[in-house]
Amino acid sequence: MTNTVFLEVDKANGAILSYSNEKLKSSTSDFIEATAVELNYLNYLEANVLPAGMITTLADLQDYRTKTKALAQAKAKAAQSKLQLAKSEAAVRAAKASLEIFMNAEAAKRNISRAELESLLADRQKRLAAANDTNNTNPPPDDDKARQSLIQQIKTRNNFK
């Protein structure tokens, strides 16, 4: 059996009447190209799903094709997402490795252990955070004498024009 078959579809009601390996001519039927997989699906549908005496239609084939296309697109998206995830994980591993190398080199430069370097960095970060909290005591703009003077000069200059 070849991979492509032709389904004989009744023009009046869309019922699939038969199949053949070649495209035949008929005034009452259309011949639609289908794959062997699609034919197997339609046969399964008739044998196991539809009530006895009911036959498959062109609509059944079109539904199958729509679902197959949606599934293929979903699989492609999933593969693309997995690829992006793998790239991200590789970038994270590279960044971690680079950080490890940098931290070990800096600790060696200072003749201290890696743990001591991390402790010094944590202490420095705490001091900077504390300094930021105490240095945020800038006066509000309306208390700034230089700014007020500049505003006054602009106001008086506009009065003389």
Backbone torsions as a table, in degrees:
resi	resn	phi	psi	omega
1	MET	NA	132.8	177.7
2	THR	-75.6	168.5	-178.7
3	ASN	-75.5	-21.4	-179.1
4	THR	-113.4	133.9	176.0
5	VAL	-128.5	165.3	177.9
6	PHE	-116.4	124.4	179.9
7	LEU	-93.2	132.0	176.0
8	GLU	-86.2	116.1	-176.5
9	VAL	-114.7	125.6	179.1
10	ASP	-65.3	127.0	-178.8
11	LYS	-65.4	-30.5	-174.8
12	ALA	-73.3	-46.1	-174.0
13	ASN	-125.8	0.4	177.6
14	GLY	77.8	9.7	179.9
15	ALA	-71.9	139.8	176.8
16	ILE	-86.5	117.3	-173.6
17	LEU	-93.9	-40.9	-178.3
18	SER	-162.8	-176.5	175.2
19	TYR	-142.2	157.5	176.6
20	SER	-150.5	168.3	180.0
21	ASN	-84.9	-11.5	179.0
22	GLU	-127.9	154.7	-179.7
23	LYS	-81.4	115.5	-178.9
24	LEU	-95.1	173.3	178.3
25	LYS	-115.6	138.4	179.0
26	SER	-157.0	146.7	179.2
27	SER	-85.6	-19.6	-178.3
28	THR	-103.6	-8.0	-176.0
29	SER	-133.1	152.0	169.9
30	ASP	-105.0	152.6	176.5
31	PHE	-114.2	115.7	-175.3
32	ILE	-104.7	131.9	178.5
33	GLU	-73.4	136.1	179.0
34	ALA	-144.9	160.9	177.8
35	THR	-93.1	166.6	178.2
36	ALA	-63.7	-34.3	178.9
37	VAL	-64.5	-42.8	178.2
38	GLU	-64.1	-40.7	178.1
39	LEU	-62.6	-42.4	178.0
40	ASN	-61.9	-40.5	178.0
41	TYR	-61.9	-46.9	-179.3
42	LEU	-62.8	-40.4	177.2
43	ASN	-63.3	-42.9	178.1
44	TYR	-62.4	-43.0	179.7
45	LEU	-59.2	-46.4	179.0
46	GLU	-64.3	-42.5	-173.6
47	ALA	-77.1	-35.0	-169.3
48	ASN	-119.3	-16.4	-173.9
49	VAL	-113.3	-51.4	-176.8
50	LEU	-72.7	150.6	176.9
51	PRO	-62.9	157.6	-178.6
52	ALA	-58.1	135.9	178.6
53	GLY	88.6	-10.3	179.3
54	MET	-92.5	139.9	-178.3
55	ILE	-115.3	161.6	180.0
56	THR	-76.0	159.4	-178.6
57	THR	-127.1	174.5	176.3
58	LEU	-61.5	-32.9	177.7
59	ALA	-61.9	-38.1	177.4
60	ASP	-62.2	-42.1	178.6
61	LEU	-65.1	-43.6	-179.9
62	GLN	-65.3	-39.1	175.8
63	ASP	-60.7	-44.3	179.0
64	TYR	-60.9	-44.1	179.7
65	ARG	-63.9	-39.9	178.6
66	THR	-63.2	-46.2	-180.0
67	LYS	-65.0	-39.8	179.6
68	THR	-64.5	-41.6	179.2
69	LYS	-65.0	-43.8	178.8
70	ALA	-62.7	-40.7	178.2
71	LEU	-64.5	-42.1	178.7
72	ALA	-63.4	-40.6	178.2
73	GLN	-65.9	-40.8	178.2
74	ALA	-63.5	-40.8	178.0
75	LYS	-64.6	-39.7	178.8
76	ALA	-64.9	-41.2	177.9
77	LYS	-64.5	-41.4	179.6
78	ALA	-63.6	-42.0	178.2
79	ALA	-64.1	-40.2	178.5
80	GLN	-65.2	-40.4	178.3
81	SER	-65.0	-40.6	178.0
82	LYS	-63.3	-38.9	178.7
83	LEU	-64.8	-44.0	178.3
84	GLN	-63.1	-40.8	178.4
85	LEU	-62.7	-44.0	179.3
86	ALA	-62.5	-41.4	177.5
87	LYS	-62.6	-43.2	-179.8
88	SER	-63.7	-43.6	179.4
89	GLU	-63.8	-38.3	177.9
90	ALA	-65.7	-39.5	178.4
91	ALA	-65.4	-39.8	178.4
92	VAL	-64.6	-44.1	178.8
93	ARG	-61.9	-41.3	179.5
94	ALA	-65.2	-41.3	179.3
95	ALA	-65.1	-42.1	178.2
96	LYS	-63.4	-41.9	179.3
97	ALA	-64.0	-41.6	178.4
98	SER	-63.5	-42.1	178.4
99	LEU	-64.2	-41.0	178.0
100	GLU	-60.1	-46.4	-179.5
101	ILE	-62.3	-45.0	-179.3
102	PHE	-62.0	-47.8	-178.1
103	MET	-64.0	-41.2	178.5
104	ASN	-64.9	-40.3	179.5
105	ALA	-66.3	-42.1	179.7
106	GLU	-67.0	-37.6	177.3
107	ALA	-65.8	-41.0	179.3
108	ALA	-66.4	-38.3	178.7
109	LYS	-59.6	-35.6	-176.4
110	ARG	-94.7	2.7	-179.0
111	ASN	56.2	42.4	175.9
112	ILE	-131.3	168.1	179.6
113	SER	-80.2	165.5	179.6
114	ARG	-62.5	-40.9	-179.8
115	ALA	-63.7	-39.3	178.6
116	GLU	-65.7	-39.9	178.1
117	LEU	-62.6	-44.5	178.7
118	GLU	-63.4	-37.8	177.6
119	SER	-65.5	-42.7	177.9
120	LEU	-63.0	-40.8	178.8
121	LEU	-65.3	-40.0	178.7
122	ALA	-65.2	-42.1	178.0
123	ASP	-63.0	-42.0	179.4
124	ARG	-64.0	-40.2	179.2
125	GLN	-64.2	-39.2	177.6
126	LYS	-64.9	-42.4	179.5
127	ARG	-63.8	-41.2	178.7
128	LEU	-64.3	-40.3	178.8
129	ALA	-64.9	-41.2	178.7
130	ALA	-66.7	-39.6	179.0
131	ALA	-65.7	-38.0	177.6
132	ASN	-62.9	-39.8	-180.0
133	ASP	-65.8	-38.9	-179.1
134	THR	-80.6	-25.0	-179.2
135	ASN	-84.6	-3.5	179.7
136	ASN	-87.3	39.2	179.3
137	THR	-108.5	30.1	177.7
138	ASN	-63.9	140.5	179.2
139	PRO	-67.8	149.9	177.6
140	PRO	-63.3	157.2	-174.9
141	PRO	-57.2	-31.1	-178.5
142	ASP	-73.2	-15.9	176.0
143	ASP	-90.7	-4.9	-177.6
144	ASP	-77.2	111.5	-174.9
145	LYS	-65.4	-38.1	-178.7
146	ALA	-65.8	-41.8	179.6
147	ARG	-65.7	-41.7	179.6
148	GLN	-63.9	-37.6	178.6
149	SER	-65.0	-43.0	179.1
150	LEU	-63.3	-41.9	178.3
151	ILE	-63.1	-40.9	179.6
152	GLN	-64.1	-39.9	179.1
153	GLN	-64.1	-40.9	179.6
154	ILE	-65.3	-40.6	-179.7
155	LYS	-64.8	-43.6	-177.9
156	THR	-72.3	-33.2	178.4
157	ARG	-65.0	-38.6	178.9
158	ASN	-68.0	-26.1	179.8
159	ASN	-71.5	-27.7	-176.4
160	PHE	-88.5	-6.9	-179.1
161	LYS	-80.3	NA	NA
